[in-house]
Every structure is written in C-alpha cells, then in structure tokens.
C-alpha cells in the first residue's frame, strides 16, 4: 500500500474515532423522556418526579416524566423495551414490571432479565399493609385474628394483577394461612383512593404513596416490609418480627432503558443520578418518603432484578396464580 493510501486510511480511522467521541460527548443533545408505567400518585411516580429535575440539571437537558398506565405496568414497560437504544427513552423500573408481573403473565412481550438495560436503582422502598380506619382491628395480632375468623369476607386493593402489591400479598397469604379477595386497579394511586374512601378495606402498598394517608389518619398501618422498624412508623412491626421474614422484601425504583444501550450513555445517566442524589435536599426528599437511597451499579441492579424475578416465579407456582 502506498504511503498516500496509508495516510488516507489513518485519516479515515481518526475521523471515525473523533466522530464517535463527539457523538458520545453530545449526549444528551435533546430532552429525555422518563416513562412511569403507572398512573400518577403512586410511589413510582413520586420517585420519578423527585429525581427528574436534578437529573436534568446534571445532564444539561430536561428529563420529562410521562405516565403510561395499563396492564400492571406492562404497557409502559413494553414501550421502553421497544424504544431506540439511544438514551432518550428511559423507563422507571419496578418490581412489578421487571419481576412480579412477568412471573405471572407468560404473554408479556419482553423478558425482564434480557430485554432491558438496567442503569441504576435509585431507592429501596418499604411496603406496608394498611387498613381503612373502619376495619375492626388496628394491630397485626387483631388483624390476623379477624381475617382467620372471617375467611373470604375481606378484600384488598393492589396496583394491578401481577404487580408487587398483588404478589407480595399472595406470598403473605400463603404463609399466614388467610384468604382475602384481590381487587386489581390501574395503578397504586387509584387503589389507594378507593381504600382511603372505604371501598376496599385493605391495601399492601409502597410506603411513599401510603404514608401521607397514614399520617393524616386515613389509613392504619399494620405491618411493614423493611429491614427494621421505620422512624416514620416506630410502633409498626416488620414482617421479620412477626415471624414472616420471606415477606420482608423492599421494592426497588430505578431507571432502565431498552437493551443494547451504549455504555457511555449508561455511565452518563448513572453518574447523573448519583450527582443528583448528592444534593442533600434531593436525598432528604427521597428519605422523607420512607425510602432508602441505593444508587448502585448497573451490574448490581441487574442482579437485583434477576433475584426478584426468581422469587416471584416461585410465589406464582406455589399459589397457582393465574391472570384474572
């Protein structure tokens, strides 16, 4: 090959490398959509809106939260799976969309462990069984006794069939030896509204969305899924304390994208979230909901998703659960 040709090839390679570098540095060059696969008012929506503005500042572009409810989170999650892997269409990851729902619904058009790119788990969130104030019991002992005395009399609300509220309640039911009827909704917000209104007496919900109603006296907390008793609910026992440690599972709320998201894009988003969480005000807003800030690596988050999926597959098998 002549020297002139070698120079040309070298120049072309350099141009390609520079172009790739410029493209990487340019991300993001336009607003980013962060999709919440549930209706407004639930914990997923709360965490997304807490992180969106500071993340946008860290990335230098607006992060726009959009809600797309349906199918217990499947509709919105499927849209994220089908998005172009360029970092401009991200989704909120929940146990419902990446573990519980896929475990019960064999027709879901995605595999939670292979069709997403996990980026970062923002927060771990305790879950709580709460009842309407009219319920005849106000503590776990009385609650359990009432349900055992009246099998089938009571019902519980959840964010939807296959959601974490549904499968975690079914896990608890299998261990506690009780029966209550499942009433699925199109998100935690609507489920909470009907429980607060007394239309449904019981809910197993994420703490951030339930806590304001608990603090206002509109719901009564019975038991929480958390590592230890919570400062916000010091008199409420954990599932471990009542002898049901397998139910003592916290929810995760993270960010993911479609599979094959470029590593530099993953790193920018992950670092942007970590930078946002370094702001004491942002950190406090998340902790005030009862959540624990996590901010782990993409690899650690992927391992979490896989582990939860396996847990809820076993729940579905043990309870012989099927879609309504």
Residue pairs with C-beta under 8 A, 6 or more apart in sequence:
1 9
24 262
24 264
27 86
27 87
27 264
27 265
27 268
28 59
28 60
28 61
28 87
28 88
28 268
29 61
30 61
30 88
31 61
31 62
31 63
31 64
31 88
32 56
32 59
32 61
32 62
32 63
32 64
32 87
32 88
32 89
32 90
33 63
33 64
33 66
33 88
33 89
33 90
34 48
34 52
34 63
34 64
34 65
34 66
34 90
34 91
34 92
34 255
35 65
35 66
35 67
35 68
35 76
35 79
35 80
35 89
35 90
35 91
35 92
36 44
36 45
36 48
36 65
36 66
36 67
36 68
36 76
36 92
37 44
37 68
37 69
37 70
37 73
37 74
37 75
37 76
37 77
37 80
37 91
37 92
37 94
37 97
38 44
38 45
38 67
38 69
38 73
38 76
38 94
38 96
38 159
38 186
38 187
38 188
38 189
39 45
39 67
39 69
39 186
39 187
39 188
39 189
39 190
40 67
40 187
40 189
41 187
41 188
41 189
41 190
41 192
41 193
41 209
42 159
42 187
42 188
42 189
42 192
42 206
42 209
43 125
43 188
43 205
43 206
43 207
43 208
43 209
43 251
43 253
43 289
44 73
44 92
44 94
44 188
44 253
45 65
45 67
45 189
46 208
46 209
46 289
47 92
47 122
47 123
47 125
47 208
47 253
47 286
47 289
47 291
48 65
48 92
48 253
49 65
50 282
50 285
50 286
50 289
51 63
51 122
51 273
51 276
51 277
51 282
51 286
52 63
52 64
52 65
53 63
54 275
54 276
54 277
54 279
54 282
55 63
55 269
55 272
55 273
55 276
56 62
56 63
57 276
58 271
58 272
58 273
58 275
58 276
59 268
59 269
59 272
67 76
68 75
68 76
68 79
69 75
69 76
69 186
69 187
70 76
70 186
71 101
71 160
72 96
72 97
72 100
72 101
72 105
72 159
72 160
72 161
72 162
72 163
72 166
72 184
73 94
73 96
73 97
73 101
73 159
73 160
73 163
74 97
74 101
74 105
74 108
74 162
76 91
76 97
77 91
77 97
77 98
77 110
78 108
78 109
78 110
79 89
79 91
80 89
80 90
80 91
80 116
80 256
80 257
80 258
81 109
81 110
81 115
81 116
81 258
81 259
82 258
83 89
83 257
83 258
84 258
85 117
85 257
85 258
85 259
85 260
85 261
85 262
86 262
86 265
87 257
87 261
87 262
87 265
87 268
87 269
89 257
89 258
90 119
90 255
90 256
90 257
90 269
91 97
91 116
91 255
91 256
91 257
92 253
92 254
92 255
93 116
93 118
93 121
93 252
93 253
93 254
93 255
93 256
93 301
93 305
94 164
94 251
94 252
94 253
95 164
95 251
95 252
95 308
95 312
96 159
96 160
96 162
96 163
96 164
96 165
97 112
98 112
98 116
98 256
98 305
98 308
98 309
99 112
99 164
99 305
99 308
99 309
99 311
99 312
100 162
100 163
100 164
100 166
100 167
100 168
100 308
100 312
101 108
101 160
101 161
101 162
101 163
102 108
102 110
102 111
102 112
102 162
102 309
103 162
103 167
103 309
103 312
103 313
103 315
103 316
104 161
104 162
104 167
104 312
104 316
104 321
104 322
104 323
105 161
105 162
105 323
110 116
112 305
112 309
113 302
113 305
113 306
113 309
114 259
115 258
115 259
116 256
116 257
116 258
116 259
116 305
117 256
117 257
117 258
117 259
117 260
117 261
117 266
117 298
118 254
118 256
118 298
118 301
118 302
118 305
119 254
119 255
119 256
119 257
119 261
119 266
119 269
119 270
119 273
119 298
119 301
120 254
120 255
120 269
120 270
120 273
120 274
120 295
120 296
120 297
120 298
120 301
121 252
121 253
121 254
121 294
121 295
121 296
121 300
121 301
121 304
122 253
122 254
122 255
122 273
122 277
122 286
122 293
122 294
122 295
123 252
123 253
123 286
123 291
123 292
123 293
123 294
124 250
124 251
124 252
124 253
124 291
124 292
124 294
125 206
125 207
125 208
125 250
125 251
125 252
125 253
125 289
125 290
125 291
125 292
126 206
126 207
126 224
126 225
126 226
126 230
126 250
126 251
126 290
126 291
127 164
127 165
127 168
127 204
127 205
127 206
127 207
127 224
127 225
127 226
127 249
127 250
127 251
128 204
128 205
128 206
128 207
128 210
128 214
128 221
128 222
128 223
128 224
128 225
128 233
128 236
129 143
129 169
129 172
129 202
129 203
129 204
129 221
129 222
129 223
129 224
130 195
130 202
130 203
130 205
130 210
130 213
130 214
130 219
130 220
130 221
130 222
131 137
131 138
131 143
131 201
131 202
131 203
131 219
131 220
131 222
132 195
132 196
132 198
132 200
132 201
132 202
132 219
132 220
133 217
133 218
133 219
133 220
134 198
134 201
135 143
135 146
135 201
135 202
135 220
136 142
136 146
137 143
137 145
137 146
137 222
138 220
139 222
140 222
140 223
140 237
140 242
143 222
143 223
144 176
144 178
146 154
147 154
147 176
147 178
147 179
147 180
148 177
148 178
151 178
151 179
152 179
152 180
152 181
154 180
154 181
154 201
154 202
155 180
155 181
155 182
155 183
155 200
155 201
155 202
156 169
156 180
156 181
156 182
156 183
156 200
156 201
156 202
156 203
156 204
157 165
157 183
157 184
157 185
157 191
157 192
157 194
157 195
157 200
157 202
157 203
158 165
158 166
158 169
158 182
158 183
158 184
158 185
158 191
158 203
158 204
159 165
159 166
159 184
159 185
159 186
159 187
159 188
159 191
159 205
160 166
160 184
160 185
160 186
160 187
161 182
161 184
161 323
161 324
162 323
163 184
164 206
164 251
165 188
165 191
165 203
165 204
165 205
165 206
166 182
166 184
167 312
167 315
167 316
167 321
168 204
168 225
168 247
168 249
169 180
169 182
169 204
170 182
170 315
170 319
170 321
171 246
171 247
171 315
171 319
172 204
172 239
172 244
172 247
173 179
173 180
173 319
174 315
174 318
174 319
175 244
175 246
175 247
176 244
180 202
182 324
183 191
183 194
183 200
184 324
185 191
185 194
188 205
188 206
188 209
189 209
191 200
191 203
191 205
192 203
192 205
192 209
192 210
192 213
194 200
195 201
195 202
195 203
195 219
196 213
196 218
196 219
203 210
203 219
206 251
207 224
207 226
207 230
207 232
207 289
207 290
207 291
208 289
208 290
208 291
210 219
210 221
211 232
211 289
211 290
213 219
214 220
214 221
214 233
215 232
221 233
221 236
222 236
223 236
223 237
223 238
223 239
223 242
224 230
224 233
224 236
224 237
224 238
224 239
225 238
225 239
225 247
225 248
225 249
225 250
226 238
226 248
226 250
227 238
227 248
227 250
228 238
229 236
229 237
229 238
229 241
230 236
230 290
232 290
233 290
238 248
239 245
239 246
239 247
239 248
240 248
249 308
249 311
250 292
252 294
252 301
252 304
252 308
253 291
254 294
254 301
255 269
255 273
256 301
257 265
257 266
257 269
266 298
270 297
270 298
273 295
274 295
276 282
277 283
277 286
277 293
277 295
283 293
286 293
287 293
296 304
315 321
